[in-house]
Amino acid sequence: MIIRPIGERVLIKSVKKAEVTESGIYIPDSAQEEKKEGIIVAVGAYEDGKELPLKAGEHVIYGGYKSDEIDLDGELHMFIDFKDVLAVVEE
């Protein structure tokens, strides 16, 4: 299935939360931090048709309170507004 966001939106696959610390201690769901990080799956375009300055596969940090969540192949994906993307993580 190919999904292309319409307008200034980005489709992000949520990064899975750490369930075990580096020292091997399991973290219960109630104590896990909600990371606002994800991998870009698809990118929309500006209203004038120009491409957004993001590419599929990039690791990003995002903010904002509004996102539309969907389940694709058993994994959580979110549509977020481009303005809510805060940074690209370069490794």
JOBEL-V497381 format. One record per residue. N is the residue number from 0. RES is the residue in one letter. PHI is phi as a letter, one per 40 degrees, with the letter a starting at -180 (NA if undefined). NEAR is the number of other C-alpha atoms within 10 Angstrom. D_CENTER is the distance of its C-alpha to the mean C-alpha in Angstrom with 1 decimal. Layout:
# JOBEL-V497381
N/RES/PHI/NEAR/D_CENTER
N/RES/PHI/NEAR/D_CENTER
This chain:
# JOBEL-V497381
0/M/NA/4/18.2
1/I/b/6/16.8
2/I/b/10/14.5
3/R/b/14/14.6
4/P/c/17/13.1
5/I/c/13/16.1
6/G/g/16/16.6
7/E/c/16/14.4
8/R/b/22/11.1
9/V/b/27/7.9
10/L/c/26/6.7
11/I/b/25/3.3
12/K/c/23/4.8
13/S/c/19/4.8
14/V/c/17/7.2
15/K/c/12/10.6
16/K/c/14/12.7
17/A/c/14/15.9
18/E/b/14/18.8
19/V/b/12/21.5
20/T/c/9/22.4
21/E/c/8/23.8
22/S/c/6/27.2
23/G/g/8/26.6
24/I/c/9/26.5
25/Y/c/11/24.5
26/I/b/14/22.3
27/P/c/9/22.8
28/D/d/11/20.0
29/S/c/6/21.5
30/A/b/8/21.2
31/Q/c/12/17.7
32/E/c/10/15.5
33/E/c/11/12.3
34/K/c/14/9.9
35/K/b/15/7.2
36/E/b/22/5.6
37/G/a/22/3.3
38/I/b/20/5.1
39/I/c/21/5.9
40/V/b/21/8.1
41/A/a/19/10.1
42/V/b/23/11.1
43/G/c/21/13.8
44/A/a/19/16.7
45/Y/c/14/18.8
46/E/d/10/21.6
47/D/c/7/24.1
48/G/g/9/22.4
49/K/c/9/21.3
50/E/c/13/18.1
51/L/c/15/15.2
52/P/c/9/15.2
53/L/b/18/12.0
54/K/b/14/12.2
55/A/d/13/10.7
56/G/g/13/10.3
57/E/c/14/9.5
58/H/c/22/7.8
59/V/b/20/6.6
60/I/b/15/7.4
61/Y/b/20/7.0
62/G/b/16/9.8
63/G/g/12/11.7
64/Y/b/7/13.0
65/K/b/11/12.4
66/S/a/14/9.8
67/D/b/10/11.1
68/E/c/15/10.3
69/I/b/14/11.8
70/D/b/10/12.9
71/L/b/11/13.3
72/D/f/7/15.7
73/G/g/7/15.4
74/E/b/11/11.7
75/L/c/14/9.3
76/H/b/22/7.0
77/M/b/21/6.3
78/F/c/21/7.9
79/I/b/22/7.7
80/D/c/20/10.6
81/F/d/20/10.8
82/K/c/12/12.9
83/D/c/16/10.3
84/V/c/18/8.7
85/L/c/14/11.0
86/A/a/12/11.3
87/V/b/15/10.8
88/V/c/12/11.8
89/E/b/7/14.9
90/E/b/4/16.6
